[in-house]
Amino acid sequence: MTEMTISEIKKFLMKSTFTAKLATGFSELFKWATKIARRYMGKENAEVYGRRNSIDGAVLVRIKPTKILAEKDTAAWE
């Protein structure tokens, strides 16, 4: 498998375009942290992880791609 260097990853990201929205308020952070926790930690643990990950100073970045460029054979077998 081919690995990408940090430099190659940066070049790839520079070719892509996207918009980003930042959320810093507790209610927005809690909403999304709980949704993410429900998916990965299960419904019964979602609220606990949602509160834990909605601490003061946390930032949620939501990225919406507007242009995606494909790279051939980035995960090809050698």
LINVEN-V321331 format. One record per residue. N is the residue number from 0. PHI is phi in whole degrees, -180 to 180 (999 if undefined). OMEGA is omega in degrees with one decimal (* if undefined). Layout:
N;PHI;OMEGA
N;PHI;OMEGA
This chain:
0;999;-180.0
1;-85;176.5
2;-102;177.7
3;-97;174.8
4;-80;177.0
5;-58;179.4
6;-61;179.5
7;-66;177.9
8;-63;179.2
9;-62;178.5
10;-62;179.7
11;-64;-179.8
12;-65;179.4
13;-68;178.5
14;-81;-178.3
15;-91;174.0
16;-125;-177.9
17;-160;170.6
18;-109;-179.5
19;-132;175.7
20;-120;178.5
21;-103;174.5
22;-126;180.0
23;-126;-178.7
24;-75;-176.6
25;-58;-175.1
26;-63;179.3
27;-70;177.4
28;-62;-178.8
29;-63;179.4
30;-57;-176.5
31;-75;178.3
32;-63;178.4
33;-70;177.1
34;-61;-179.6
35;-66;179.0
36;-63;178.9
37;-60;-179.3
38;-68;-172.9
39;-99;-175.6
40;-111;178.8
41;95;-176.7
42;-60;-176.0
43;-69;-179.5
44;-106;-171.2
45;-60;-176.1
46;-67;179.3
47;-62;179.4
48;-70;177.1
49;-60;178.3
50;-68;-178.7
51;-62;-176.7
52;-95;178.9
53;-111;-175.6
54;-73;177.6
55;-61;-179.2
56;97;178.2
57;-75;179.4
58;-133;175.0
59;-107;178.0
60;-114;177.7
61;-104;-175.9
62;-108;176.5
63;-120;179.5
64;-65;175.2
65;-113;176.6
66;-151;180.0
67;-123;177.3
68;-105;-179.9
69;-92;174.9
70;-119;-178.7
71;-79;173.8
72;61;179.4
73;-72;179.1
74;-124;-176.8
75;-76;174.4
76;-79;179.3
77;-86;*
